[in-house]
Amino acid sequence: MLIGEVARRSGVSARMLRHYESLGLIRPSGRTGSGYRQFSEDDIRRIFHIESLRSLGLSLREIGRALDDPGFTPSALVGDLVHRTRERIAAETELLTRLRRIDAAEPARWEDVLQVVALLQALGSKSPDARQRAALSTADGPPLPVEALVEAALSETEPNVAGTLRWALARSGDGVTALLAEGLSSPVAAVRGRAVQCLAEMPGDETTAHLRRALADPDAVVRGCAALALGARGVDGAIPALVDMIVAGRNDTDAADALSVLAGDAGTADRIAVRLVDRLAHGATGASARGRLTQALGSVPGATAARALADLTHDEDRAVAFTATYLLRSRDAS
């Protein structure tokens, strides 16, 4: 069979077949009297083998080893191919993400495209200063794609940069809340916590609903962050989590302040006082936690809290009794 017929049957161009021959990958079985290459059925079968291995991403050199080296084993090479393919997919995915974000910015000129690219690169910089400048640039520069800002905010560990990113997100308009809410489903507690911190600076009932959802988070820090945000919004559903924070000594001062704000409503104040007293009566509550609970009770107005403090002046724990006495006198003086 001559090379033209082989090319038609195999789908490999005559030029590529000659290239394979120059590399020693194929060797025509013979030649005609006129010197033309002749290929056998075995030659064609080998060509199909070469094309199959090329489809897996093997180089021509690797294909030659695979076909001619009796001691060659595919396991290591296939593992390397898997690794290389994953790297290529990751690179292509990153490129696609960058292109989508540039498209979302709706650039009118190539200068705008270059500016958005520079800002996206700055957001991913290892320098906190560069990341912060990129976030600040949203005030008077081209708008950064919301997806990029959200991704940056959910991965940022530098407090000052994180604060600037939250500020930028709060100015970004529609779509931010839904994207941040997706962060609440992250398997990483730190990411969920950052999502809550960002949502805390977003107004609206939709944001409040997402923060309520975070009250059920398995991580205590995330629950506490959501409770503080909800307390500032006057949501009494945050009360149990705020009391838990006081017991644990985790941002207990902020939690007590949030309870004090919620206690502006008389009915809510009574519910807060009852919950604080219930935790004081819990046998597993330690001495330091009892002291913090008593101090929190002092910031709650109403008769229920006053009666509880009066009872606590006789507490067997001298520190708790002293704190309750002081707080009760301060209430009477005011």
C-alpha positions in Angstrom: 0.0 0.0 0.0 1.4 3.4 -1.0 1.7 6.4 1.3 -1.3 8.2 -0.3 -3.6 5.3 0.3 -2.3 4.9 3.9 -3.0 8.6 4.5 -6.6 8.2 3.3 -7.2 5.1 5.4 -5.5 6.4 8.6 -6.5 10.0 8.5 -2.8 11.0 9.0 -1.4 13.3 6.4 1.4 12.0 4.1 3.6 14.8 5.5 3.1 13.6 9.1 3.7 10.0 8.0 7.1 11.1 6.6 7.8 12.9 9.8 7.0 9.7 11.8 9.3 7.8 9.5 12.2 10.3 10.0 11.8 9.8 13.8 11.9 6.0 13.4 8.3 5.6 14.7 7.2 3.8 11.5 9.3 1.9 9.0 7.7 1.0 5.7 7.8 -2.7 5.0 9.4 -2.1 1.6 9.6 0.0 -1.6 8.3 -0.4 -5.1 10.6 -0.7 -8.1 10.2 3.0 -8.5 11.3 3.7 -4.9 7.9 4.5 -3.4 7.2 3.5 0.2 5.0 0.4 0.7 3.1 -0.1 3.9 1.7 -3.4 5.2 -1.4 -4.0 7.4 1.0 -4.2 10.4 2.4 -0.8 9.5 -1.1 0.7 9.4 -1.9 -0.9 12.7 1.2 0.7 14.2 0.1 4.1 12.8 -3.2 3.7 14.6 -1.4 2.8 17.8 0.7 6.0 17.5 -2.4 8.2 17.0 -4.1 6.6 20.0 -1.2 7.3 22.2 -1.0 10.9 20.9 -4.6 11.4 21.8 -3.6 10.7 25.4 -1.1 13.5 25.3 2.1 11.5 25.0 5.0 13.1 23.1 6.4 11.3 20.0 9.5 10.4 22.0 7.3 8.8 24.7 5.3 7.0 22.1 8.5 5.5 20.6 9.5 4.2 24.0 6.0 2.8 24.7 6.0 0.9 21.4 9.6 -0.3 21.1 10.9 -0.7 24.7 10.0 -4.2 26.0 10.7 -3.1 29.6 8.5 -0.1 29.4 5.6 0.0 31.9 2.8 2.5 31.5 1.9 3.2 35.1 4.4 5.9 35.8 3.8 7.6 32.5 0.1 7.5 32.8 0.4 9.0 36.3 2.5 11.8 34.9 0.0 12.4 32.2 -2.8 12.7 34.8 -0.7 15.3 36.6 0.1 17.3 33.5 -3.5 17.2 32.4 -4.7 18.5 35.7 -2.2 21.3 35.5 -3.4 22.2 32.0 -7.0 22.1 33.1 -6.3 24.4 36.1 -4.4 26.8 33.8 -7.2 26.9 31.3 -9.8 27.3 34.0 -7.9 30.2 35.5 -7.7 31.8 32.0 -11.4 31.3 31.5 -12.2 32.9 34.9 -10.0 35.9 34.1 -11.6 36.4 30.7 -15.1 36.1 32.2 -14.3 38.7 34.8 -12.9 41.1 32.1 -16.0 40.6 30.1 -18.2 41.3 33.2 -16.4 44.7 33.6 -17.7 45.6 30.1 -14.6 47.4 29.0 -15.1 49.9 26.2 -11.5 50.2 25.1 -8.4 48.1 25.1 -6.9 50.5 27.7 -9.8 49.5 30.0 -9.1 45.9 29.4 -5.4 46.4 30.4 -6.5 48.3 33.5 -8.8 45.6 34.6 -6.1 43.0 34.0 -3.7 45.0 36.1 -6.2 45.3 39.0 -7.0 41.6 38.9 -3.3 40.8 39.0 -2.9 43.2 42.0 -5.8 41.5 43.8 -3.8 38.2 43.5 -0.5 39.7 44.5 1.5 38.4 47.4 1.9 42.0 48.7 -0.8 43.1 51.1 -0.2 46.7 50.0 -0.8 45.9 46.4 -4.0 44.0 47.2 -5.2 46.9 49.3 -4.5 49.5 46.6 -6.4 47.4 44.1 -9.4 47.3 46.5 -9.2 51.1 47.1 -9.0 51.8 43.4 -12.7 50.8 43.0 -13.6 54.2 44.4 -12.5 56.2 41.3 -11.2 53.6 38.9 -12.8 51.0 36.6 -15.2 48.7 38.4 -13.6 45.4 39.4 -15.7 42.3 38.7 -17.8 41.5 41.7 -16.8 37.8 41.5 -13.1 38.8 41.8 -13.8 41.0 44.8 -15.8 38.3 46.6 -13.1 35.7 45.9 -10.4 38.1 47.2 -12.5 38.9 50.3 -13.2 35.3 51.2 -9.5 34.4 50.9 -7.9 37.5 52.5 -6.1 36.9 55.9 -4.6 40.4 56.4 -7.0 42.3 58.6 -6.5 45.7 57.0 -6.8 44.4 53.5 -9.9 42.4 54.5 -11.5 45.5 55.8 -10.8 47.4 52.6 -12.2 44.6 50.6 -15.4 44.6 52.7 -15.7 48.3 52.1 -15.3 47.8 48.3 -17.9 45.0 48.3 -20.4 47.2 50.2 -20.2 49.7 47.3 -20.5 47.1 44.6 -24.2 46.9 44.2 -26.3 44.0 43.0 -25.2 40.4 43.1 -22.8 40.7 46.0 -25.0 39.2 48.7 -25.8 36.0 46.7 -22.1 35.4 46.0 -21.1 36.0 49.6 -23.9 33.6 50.7 -22.3 30.9 48.7 -19.3 31.3 50.9 -21.4 30.1 53.9 -21.4 26.7 52.3 -17.6 26.4 52.2 -16.1 23.4 54.0 -13.5 25.8 55.5 -14.7 27.5 58.7 -12.4 30.5 58.1 -13.9 31.2 54.7 -17.5 31.0 56.2 -16.4 33.4 58.9 -15.1 35.9 56.3 -18.4 35.5 54.4 -20.3 36.4 57.6 -18.0 39.4 58.2 -18.7 40.7 54.7 -22.5 40.1 55.0 -22.5 42.0 58.3 -21.7 45.1 56.3 -24.5 44.6 53.8 -27.9 46.0 54.5 -31.2 44.4 53.7 -33.6 41.6 54.7 -31.9 39.1 52.3 -28.5 39.6 54.1 -30.2 39.2 57.5 -31.7 35.9 56.4 -28.3 34.6 55.4 -26.8 35.7 58.7 -29.6 33.8 60.5 -28.6 30.8 58.6 -25.0 31.2 59.9 -26.3 30.9 63.5 -26.6 27.2 62.8 -23.0 26.9 61.6 -21.0 24.1 63.2 -18.1 26.4 64.1 -18.5 28.5 67.2 -16.5 31.4 65.9 -18.7 31.7 62.8 -21.9 31.5 64.9 -20.5 34.2 67.2 -19.7 36.5 64.3 -23.2 36.1 62.9 -24.8 36.6 66.3 -22.9 40.0 66.8 -24.1 41.1 63.3 -27.7 40.1 64.0 -27.6 41.6 67.5 -26.6 45.0 65.9 -29.7 44.6 63.6 -32.0 44.0 66.6 -32.6 40.3 65.8 -33.5 38.6 69.1 -32.8 35.2 67.5 -29.1 35.9 68.2 -29.6 35.9 72.0 -28.7 32.2 72.6 -25.5 32.5 70.6 -24.5 35.7 72.3 -25.0 34.1 75.7 -22.9 31.2 74.6 -20.1 33.6 73.7 -20.2 35.1 77.2 -20.0 31.7 78.8 -17.1 30.7 76.6 -15.3 34.1 77.1 -15.1 34.6 73.3 -15.7 38.3 72.4 -17.7 38.3 75.6 -17.6 42.1 75.9 -19.0 42.6 72.4 -21.6 39.9 73.1 -22.7 41.7 76.3 -22.9 45.0 74.4 -25.1 43.4 71.7 -27.4 41.9 74.4 -27.6 45.4 76.0 -28.8 46.8 72.6 -31.4 44.1 72.2 -32.5 44.7 75.8 -33.9 48.1 74.7 -37.2 46.3 74.3 -38.8 45.4 77.7 -40.0 42.0 76.6 -36.7 41.1 75.1 -34.9 42.3 78.2 -36.8 39.8 80.3 -36.0 37.0 78.0 -32.3 37.9 78.0 -32.3 38.0 81.8 -34.0 34.6 82.1 -31.5 33.0 79.7 -28.6 34.5 81.6 -29.9 33.3 84.9 -30.5 29.8 83.5 -26.9 29.6 82.5 -25.8 30.9 85.9 -27.8 28.0 87.5 -26.2 25.4 85.2 -23.9 23.2 87.2 -21.3 23.0 84.5 -20.8 26.8 84.3 -17.4 27.6 85.7 -16.5 30.5 88.1 -15.1 32.9 85.5 -18.1 32.3 83.2 -20.5 33.0 86.1 -18.7 36.3 86.7 -19.1 37.3 83.0 -22.8 36.3 83.0 -23.4 38.4 86.1 -21.7 41.4 84.5 -23.8 41.0 81.4 -26.9 40.8 83.6 -26.0 44.2 85.0 -26.5 45.8 81.5 -30.0 44.4 81.1 -32.8 46.7 82.3 -36.0 45.6 83.9 -37.3 43.9 87.1 -36.3 40.4 86.1 -32.7 41.3 85.8 -32.9 43.4 89.1 -34.4 40.4 91.0 -31.7 38.1 89.6 -28.9 40.4 90.7 -30.5 40.7 94.2 -30.5 36.9 94.4 -26.9 36.8 93.2 -25.7 39.1 96.1 -26.0 35.9 98.2 -24.2 33.7 95.8 -21.8 31.2 97.3 -19.1 32.4 94.9 -17.8 35.6 96.6 -16.7 37.1 93.3 -20.1 36.7 91.8 -21.8 38.0 95.0 -19.5 41.1 95.1 -20.1 41.8 91.4 -23.9 41.5 91.8 -23.9 43.8 94.8 -21.8 46.4 92.9 -24.1 46.2 89.9 -27.2 46.4 91.9 -26.0 49.5 93.7 -25.0 51.1 90.4 -28.6 50.5 89.1 -30.1 52.0 92.2 -27.8 55.0 92.0 -28.9 55.7 88.4 
